[in-house]
């Protein structure tokens, strides 16, 4: 049997080592090497590196069962300069684990050690350590590299830390659990000129301001109020200076929704509004719209199974259903191929938010995360009773 206090100490050491050495998407070579070495140390049947660039897949088989499931963690860091004061702060300038992927990787490694040492399941568990989640390309890259054909599985599970929730509390739900993410860039072109003679120009800034205001009506007036969605303008730039009216303006932003048809309607309405504003202000317009992340839709049955497994292993008092979260995750790409469940683990009510320069994963959640993954594996691949 694994001594859990010893395992927590080991996981904390792994997590802090990874935190000190963050790597950006598709550059996680040290991290991938660290993961692969640990899996081999645990006695895994098969460890394959370089899947989808820098991804790692470990395979653990026990018993005679022919079913297989997958557990997934992301490994990449963000281009943020860390401002935390921990002794294990990032040693790579301009990079930090500001989203807790160091903790996600360590929790899955902890589960790998638990299951390798104690078993308790009958079948095959695939451990997927994914690159480039923050770029929203890592899951796609692994799938394009033959993940499903080379390492087949029937279900998949993931876990993300959640600032604001009590440490170690598990939350998830059936259906939409995380939103789609769409990116847009709208370019307005006209004729710039001197600020003292606006009548001689077809400047674009007033048109851009009108467009920013009107984009807010998409959610409030053009989407069913029962469908949660967000349209956010995040940047407005021009080619002007203080005494020149701009002939070029760009509006950039982000849209979130939980249904593909809502995402499509947001794009449609944005194009209609942009064309109308351009016509009214006598400028031209181009709308670039990218569907970056799909909504993460949990299987209803597997979400219930996940909550039950977590409750049995960790206690009913630390397990609860969650509301949909408007963040996005490329875990959704895996759910296009097999059913699964994505869950959240509390990082503490006083935690800094994700993607903040002072954020840090709470090591007190590590063991619960490892036990969560192990419990789900044992419930979904049960050993036959004698």
C-alpha positions in Angstrom: 0.0 0.0 0.0 1.1 3.5 -0.8 1.7 5.7 2.3 -0.4 8.7 1.5 1.6 11.2 3.6 4.7 10.1 1.8 2.9 10.4 -1.5 1.8 13.9 -0.7 5.3 14.9 0.1 6.5 13.5 -3.2 3.7 15.1 -5.2 4.5 18.5 -3.6 8.2 18.1 -4.5 7.2 17.2 -8.1 4.8 20.1 -8.4 7.2 22.7 -7.1 9.9 21.4 -9.4 7.6 21.8 -12.4 6.5 25.2 -11.1 10.2 26.3 -11.1 10.6 25.2 -14.7 7.6 26.3 -16.7 7.5 25.7 -20.5 5.2 27.2 -23.1 3.0 25.1 -25.4 4.8 22.6 -27.6 8.0 23.5 -25.8 7.4 21.2 -22.8 10.4 19.0 -23.4 11.8 19.1 -19.8 8.3 18.6 -18.4 7.6 15.7 -20.8 10.9 14.1 -19.9 10.1 14.5 -16.2 6.7 12.8 -16.7 8.0 10.0 -18.8 10.7 9.2 -16.3 8.3 9.1 -13.4 5.9 6.7 -15.3 8.7 4.4 -16.1 9.9 4.5 -12.4 6.3 3.5 -11.4 6.6 0.4 -13.6 4.2 1.4 -16.4 3.6 -1.2 -19.2 4.2 1.4 -21.9 5.3 5.0 -22.1 5.4 6.9 -25.4 6.8 10.4 -25.7 6.4 12.9 -28.6 2.7 12.3 -29.2 1.3 15.5 -30.8 4.7 17.2 -30.5 5.6 17.0 -26.8 2.7 14.9 -25.4 3.2 11.8 -23.3 0.9 8.8 -23.1 1.4 6.1 -20.4 -0.5 2.8 -20.4 -1.3 0.8 -17.3 -3.0 -2.6 -17.6 -4.3 -4.8 -14.9 -6.4 -8.0 -14.9 -8.1 -9.5 -17.9 -10.6 -6.7 -18.6 -10.9 -5.5 -22.2 -12.3 -2.0 -21.4 -10.1 1.1 -21.4 -10.4 4.7 -20.1 -8.2 7.7 -20.3 -7.2 10.3 -17.7 -5.8 13.6 -18.9 -3.7 16.4 -17.5 -2.2 19.5 -19.3 1.4 20.5 -18.9 2.0 23.9 -20.5 2.6 27.3 -18.8 1.7 30.9 -19.8 3.7 33.8 -21.0 3.3 35.8 -17.7 6.1 37.1 -15.5 5.6 35.6 -12.1 5.3 38.1 -9.2 4.9 35.5 -6.4 7.4 35.2 -3.6 7.6 31.4 -3.2 11.0 29.9 -3.0 10.1 27.7 -5.9 9.0 30.6 -8.2 9.6 30.4 -11.9 13.3 30.4 -13.0 12.3 31.0 -16.6 11.8 34.8 -17.2 8.4 35.6 -18.7 6.9 32.2 -18.1 4.9 30.9 -15.2 2.4 28.2 -14.2 -0.4 30.7 -13.7 -3.2 28.2 -14.5 -2.1 25.3 -12.3 -1.0 22.9 -14.9 2.0 22.0 -12.7 -0.6 20.8 -10.2 -2.7 19.0 -12.8 0.4 17.1 -14.0 1.4 16.2 -10.4 -2.1 15.0 -9.5 -2.2 12.7 -12.5 1.3 11.4 -11.7 0.1 10.8 -8.1 -2.8 8.8 -9.5 -0.4 6.9 -11.7 1.7 5.8 -8.7 -1.4 4.9 -6.7 -2.8 2.7 -9.4 0.5 1.2 -10.4 1.2 0.2 -6.8 -2.3 -0.7 -5.6 -4.2 -1.6 -8.8 -7.9 -2.1 -7.8 -9.1 -2.0 -11.4 -9.5 -4.4 -14.2 -8.7 -3.2 -17.7 -6.5 -0.5 -19.2 -5.9 3.1 -18.1 -4.3 5.6 -20.5 -2.6 8.5 -18.8 -2.5 11.4 -21.3 -0.2 14.3 -20.5 -1.2 17.0 -23.1 0.9 19.9 -24.4 -0.3 23.4 -25.5 -3.8 23.6 -23.8 -3.4 27.3 -23.5 -2.9 27.6 -27.3 -6.1 25.4 -27.7 -4.1 23.2 -30.1 -2.6 20.5 -27.9 -5.6 18.1 -27.9 -6.0 18.5 -31.7 -2.3 17.8 -32.2 -2.4 14.6 -30.2 -5.6 13.4 -32.0 -4.0 14.2 -35.4 -1.0 12.1 -34.3 -3.2 9.1 -34.0 -4.0 9.2 -30.3 -7.3 7.3 -30.7 -5.8 4.7 -33.0 -2.5 4.1 -31.2 -3.9 4.3 -27.6 -7.6 3.5 -27.9 -10.0 4.3 -25.0 -13.7 4.4 -24.5 -14.1 7.2 -21.9 -12.0 10.2 -20.8 -11.7 12.2 -17.6 -10.0 15.5 -16.7 -9.6 17.8 -13.6 -8.9 21.5 -13.3 -8.2 23.5 -10.2 -10.8 26.1 -9.3 -9.9 29.3 -7.3 -12.7 30.4 -5.0 -13.8 26.8 -4.1 -12.8 25.2 -0.8 -9.5 23.3 -1.1 -10.0 19.8 -2.5 -13.8 20.2 -3.1 -14.8 18.3 -6.3 -17.4 19.9 -8.6 -18.9 18.9 -12.0 -22.2 18.5 -13.8 -23.7 16.7 -16.7 -24.1 18.6 -19.9 -22.4 21.9 -20.7 -19.7 22.5 -18.1 -17.4 24.9 -20.0 -18.0 27.3 -22.8 -16.9 27.6 -26.4 -14.4 30.3 -27.1 -14.6 32.3 -30.3 -12.2 35.1 -31.2 -13.0 38.0 -33.5 -11.1 40.8 -35.2 -13.1 43.5 -37.1 -11.1 45.9 -39.4 -12.6 49.2 -40.4 -11.0 51.0 -43.3 -11.7 54.6 -44.4 -9.7 57.8 -45.1 -7.8 59.5 -42.3 -6.8 63.1 -42.1 -6.1 66.2 -40.0 -8.1 66.4 -36.7 -9.1 70.0 -37.5 -10.8 69.0 -40.8 -13.0 65.9 -40.1 -15.3 66.8 -43.0 -12.5 66.0 -45.5 -12.1 62.4 -44.1 -13.9 59.2 -43.8 -12.3 58.4 -40.4 -12.9 55.1 -38.7 -12.8 55.8 -34.9 -16.3 57.1 -34.4 -17.6 54.1 -36.5 -15.5 51.8 -34.4 -16.9 53.3 -31.1 -20.4 52.9 -32.5 -19.7 49.3 -33.4 -18.3 48.5 -30.0 -21.5 49.8 -28.4 -23.8 47.9 -30.8 -21.9 44.6 -30.3 -23.2 44.6 -26.8 -26.8 44.2 -28.1 -26.0 40.7 -29.5 -26.4 39.1 -26.1 -29.0 41.5 -24.7 -31.3 41.6 -27.8 -30.4 38.8 -30.3 -29.7 35.7 -28.2 -32.4 33.8 -26.2 -32.1 35.0 -22.6 -32.1 31.3 -21.4 -28.9 30.7 -23.4 -25.8 31.9 -21.5 -23.4 33.9 -23.7 -20.8 36.7 -23.4 -19.4 39.0 -26.1 -16.4 41.0 -24.9 -14.4 43.6 -26.8 -10.9 43.4 -25.4 -9.0 45.8 -27.7 -9.5 48.8 -29.9 -6.5 50.1 -31.9 -6.1 52.7 -34.7 -3.4 54.1 -36.9 -4.0 57.7 -35.6 -2.1 60.1 -33.4 -3.3 62.9 -31.2 -3.9 65.3 -34.1 -4.8 62.9 -36.8 -8.1 61.1 -37.4 -7.5 57.4 -38.2 -8.2 55.8 -41.5 -7.8 52.3 -40.0 -9.3 50.9 -36.8 -9.3 47.3 -35.4 -11.6 45.8 -32.8 -10.6 42.5 -31.2 -12.5 40.4 -28.8 -13.8 37.2 -27.4 -17.2 35.5 -27.3 -18.3 32.6 -25.1 -21.3 30.3 -25.3 -22.4 26.8 -24.4 -24.2 25.7 -27.6 -22.8 25.4 -31.1 -25.9 27.1 -32.5 -25.5 30.1 -30.2 -21.9 30.4 -31.3 -23.0 30.4 -34.9 -25.7 33.0 -34.2 -23.2 35.3 -32.4 -21.0 35.3 -35.5 -24.0 35.9 -37.8 -25.3 38.8 -35.8 -21.8 40.3 -35.5 -21.4 40.3 -39.3 -24.9 41.9 -39.8 -24.1 44.7 -37.2 -20.7 45.3 -38.6 -22.0 45.7 -42.2 -24.7 48.0 -41.0 -22.3 50.3 -39.1 -19.9 50.4 -42.0 -22.7 51.4 -44.3 -23.9 54.1 -42.0 -20.4 55.6 -41.6 -19.3 55.2 -45.2 -16.3 52.9 -44.4 -15.4 49.4 -45.4 -15.4 46.5 -42.9 -13.9 43.0 -42.7 -14.9 40.5 -39.9 -12.6 37.7 -39.0 -14.2 35.2 -36.7 -12.5 32.0 -35.4 -14.2 29.2 -33.5 -11.2 28.5 -31.2 -12.6 26.1 -28.6 -15.7 23.9 -28.6 -18.0 23.9 -25.6 -17.1 21.1 -23.1 -20.1 18.9 -22.8 -20.0 16.2 -20.1 -21.8 13.0 -20.6 -24.7 12.9 -18.1 -24.2 9.4 -17.0 -20.4 9.7 -16.6 -20.8 13.0 -14.7 -23.0 11.2 -12.2 -20.5 8.3 -12.0 -17.7 10.8 -11.4 -19.5 12.5 -8.6 -20.3 9.1 -7.0 -16.7 7.9 -7.3 -15.4 11.2 -5.7 -18.0 11.0 -3.0 -17.1 7.4 -2.1 -13.3 8.1 -2.0 -13.2 11.6 -0.6 -16.5 11.9 1.3 -19.9 13.2 0.3 -19.3 16.6 2.0 -16.6 17.6 -0.5 -18.5 16.7 -3.7 -21.1 18.9 -5.3 -22.7 19.7 -8.6 -21.4 22.9 -10.3 -22.9 25.6 -12.5 -21.5 26.0 -16.0 -18.2 27.9 -16.1 -17.6 30.4 -19.0 -14.0 29.5 -19.4 -12.9 27.2 -22.2 -10.8 24.0 -22.5 -9.6 22.0 -25.5 -10.5 18.9 -23.5 -13.7 19.4 -25.5 -11.8 18.0 -28.6 -11.5 14.6 -26.9 -15.2 14.6 -26.2 -15.9 14.7 -29.9 -14.5 11.2 -30.0 -15.6 9.5 -26.8 -17.9 10.4 -23.9 -16.3 11.7 -20.7 -16.4 14.1 -17.8 -14.4 17.2 -16.9 -14.4 18.2 -13.2 -13.0 20.9 -10.9 -11.1 20.7 -7.7 -11.1 23.6 -5.2 -7.9 25.6 -5.0 -9.0 27.6 -1.9 -11.3 30.5 -1.3 -8.4 32.9 -0.9 -6.6 31.8 -4.0 -5.5 34.3 -6.6 -7.4 33.9 -9.8 -6.2 31.9 -12.8 -3.9 33.6 -15.2 -2.8 36.1 -12.5 0.9 36.8 -11.9 0.6 35.9 -8.2 -1.4 32.7 -8.7 -0.1 29.5 -7.2 -1.5 26.0 -7.1 -2.5 24.9 -3.6 -0.5 21.8 -2.7 -3.1 20.8 -0.2 -5.3 19.7 -3.1 -2.7 17.4 -4.7 -3.6 14.2 -2.8 -7.3 14.6 -3.2 -6.8 15.1 -7.0 -4.7 11.9 -7.2 -7.3 10.0 -5.2 -10.1 11.4 -7.4 -8.5 10.0 -10.6 -7.8 6.6 -8.9 -11.4 6.4 -7.6 -12.9 7.2 -11.1 -10.6 4.5 -12.6 -11.7 1.9 -10.1 -15.3 2.7 -10.5 -15.3 2.6 -14.2 -13.1 -0.5 -14.5 -14.3 -2.5 -11.5 -12.7 -5.8 -10.5 -15.1 -8.6 -10.7 -16.3 -9.9 -7.3 -15.3 -13.4 -6.4 
